[in-house]
């Protein structure tokens, strides 16, 4: 797998297909580029697919400030798309990409054609930030094997009960390549991150197409968590009876909706 060097850091990425339009997939907290296996299988015949390991994850650089990492992720992703790919592209980000997608939008790359938020919490309200910090601090109060077990249990709660053994293994497998403590330090730093990179300053007046997809057992259970509070004209879809990883567990419907969005805005 190729490595892209950026500011003395190394970004690992996977690349598939040779289409005229590219799709950049950004995984969530504890994931890696392999989390998008079913999207790669579905889209690579018609599009060029790029799936990155975010800093602190997978085979990418681990020695990164957990609070600043997301802004660096945004910068390196745009530079990768500009220098190595050089074609129109869409960004699809899951979960923790809530910190990354907005910063990519702020960079305003003319090659960017649309952005998709996949069960991403909008951190535009103090109570949402408080909730996330409280959870992260609870996890950081434990350590070692106990923390690893709690992280696995947390992932299982996010997944929900309706999942095949193979899909559950796919979702869990990426956690083995992360520092669990680093992950929750990144979440605990959300107030500092949002103060420096405010989500409510993400441009909305540039007519960039935005699609928001949420799970009713995930971000979609509370309107205050949703990016629809910011992107008033975004296309929106709620997955019913679905968990946080619906792009895996509900992949056929997810892939169809994503393809419709890309085709409509290419």
N, C-alpha and C positions, 0 to 999 in steps of 0.2 A: 504494500500500500504506500502511495506517495506521501511525502512530507513537505509542507510549505513552511518556510522559515519567515518569522516576523518578529521584529524587536527582540532578538535573541531568544525567542520561543519557537517551539515546533508544533505545528498543527498537523495531525494525522487526518487524512481524508480518503474516502473511497470514491471512485469515479466509474460510471457505467454508461454505455450507450453513446451515440454520436448525433443526436437530434439537433435541430436548429434552435430549439428552445431548451434552456436548462432549468432544472429544479434543484434548489438547495434545501436539503433537509437538516433541521437542527433539532437534536434530541433534547430531552428534559433532564432534570437532576438525577444523576446516577445512571443515565443511559450511555449509549455510544452510537456511532454511525450504523452499527449492525441492527439497532432497534427498528430501522426502517426496512427490514428485509422484504416485507410483503409489498411495500410501495416500489422498491427497486424491481422486484419481479414484474409488477404490473406496468410500470411506466418506461422501463429502459428501452423498449423497442421503438418508441416514438420520440423520446426526449433524452437529453443528456442528464444524468443523475449525479449529484454530488452530495455525499453524506459525510459530515465531519464528526470527529471526536472533539468536543469542546475542551478548552483548557481545564485541567484538573480531572479529566476523564479519559478512559480508553488508553490509547498510545500517544496522546498529546502531552505536552509539557505539564508537569504536576506542580512545579515550584512557582505558583502564581498566587498573588493576593486574592483570597476568595471574594472580597468585596469588589475589587476592580476587574475581576476576570470577565464578567459579562460584557463590559464595554470593550475590552480587548477582543473578546469573541466576535463582537459586531464588526470591529475594524478589520480583523484578519479575514473574516468571511467576505467582506466587500472587496478587499484587496485580492483575495484568492480568485473571486469571480472576475475581477477586472483584468488581472495579469495572466491567469492560467486558463480561464474559460472564454472570456471575451465575447459573450453572446447574451441576448436578452434572457432574463431569468426571473423565476418566482421563488420566494422564500416561504417555507413551511416550518413553523416552529411549535414544539410541544412544551407545555408546562413551564419549566424554568426559562424557556425562551421568551417568556413575558418580559425579561430584562434585556433581551438581545434584539428581538424584532423591532422595538421602537427605536433603538439606537441605529439600526440599519436604515430605517426610514429617515431618521434625522440626517444621515450622511448624504442622502439624496443622490444616489448613483443613478444616472440616466438609463442604465441598462435594467434597472429593477422595474418589473412590470406588475407586480402584485405581491401581497403578503397575506399569509394565513396563520391565524392564531388557533392552536389546537388545545383546548382546555387550559388556557393561560389565565391566571388570576390577575386582574387589574389592580395594581397597588396604588390607586389614586385616592383612597380613603384611609384616614388614620386607624380606624378600627380593623381594617384588613391587614395593615402592617403590624399592628399590635398582636393580632391573632397569629401571624406567621412567626413573629419573634418569640412569642410565648411557646409555641410548639418547638421551635429550634432550640431554645434554651433548655426545655425539658429533655430533649434528646442529648444535648451536650453535657447535661449533668451526669450522664452515665458514660461508660467507656468500655474499651476492649470487646470481648466476645458478647457481653450483654448489649452493647450498642449495636453490634452487627446483627444480633437476633432481633432487636427492636426495629432496626431498619427493614429487615425482611418482613416482619409483621406489618409494618407501615405500608410497604409495597403491596402486600396481600390485601390490605384494606382498600387501597387505591384500585387494585385490579377488580375486586368484587368476586362473587362466587361463580359467575358464568364465564368459564374460561377452560380451554383444553389444557392438558398437562404440557404439551409442547409449547403452547403460547405462554403459559406461566413460566416455563424454564427460559424462554427467550427474554421475557421481561426482566427476570431476576438475574440473568447471567452477567449483565453489564456491571452490576454492583460489585462484582469481584475485582474489578479493575479500577476502583476508586478508593480514596481515603474517605471513609464514612464521616469522620469528624470534619474534614474539609467541606463536605457537602452541606452539613448543617451550619457551619460557620458562614457559608455563603448565604444561606437563608436568614440567619441571625443578623446579617449585615444589611438587610433590605431597607431599613430606614436611612442609613447612611448613603446607600446606593441611590435611592430615590430622591434624596435631597440634592445629590450631585447631578443626577440624570433623571429629572422629573418626568414621570410617564405622562402627566397632563400637558407637557410641552411637545408631545409628539405631533408633528404636522398632520392636519386633516384637510387642509385647503388645497392640496396639490392633485386631487382627483385620483390618487393612487388606489386601485381596487383592493379592497380588504374583505376577507372572508373570516368569520368567526364561527368555529364549531366547538360545541361544549357537550358534556355528558350531564344528564340529570342527576346522576350520583357523583358528580365531580363539581367543577366550577359552576355548572348550570343550575345547581341547587339554590343559588342566592344571587339575585340580580346585581347586588352591590359588588360581587366579585368579577363581573363580566366587563370585557372591553367594549361592549355596546354602550357603556356609559361615556365613552370617549369617541368612538367611531359611530356616530349617529346614523350614517348612511351605509354602514357595512352590510353585506349579505350575512345572514345568520341562520345556523341550523343547530337544533338541539337533538342529540341522540338520547332516546328514551330507553330506560332499563339498561343503561350502559355505565361502565366505570371509566376511570381516568385514561386508560390505555385503549380506548375504542378504535384507534387507528390500527390496532392489532386484532382485537377481539371482534370488531365490526368492520373488518377491512374492506369487504366488497362494497358496502354502502359508502364508506369513507372514500375509497379510491374513485368511485363513480362521481361523487360530489366534487372531489378535487379536480378531476379531469374536466368536468363541466365548467368549473370556475376558470381553469387555465385556458381552455378553448375559447371561452367567451371574452377573454381579455388579452389574447395573443395577437 
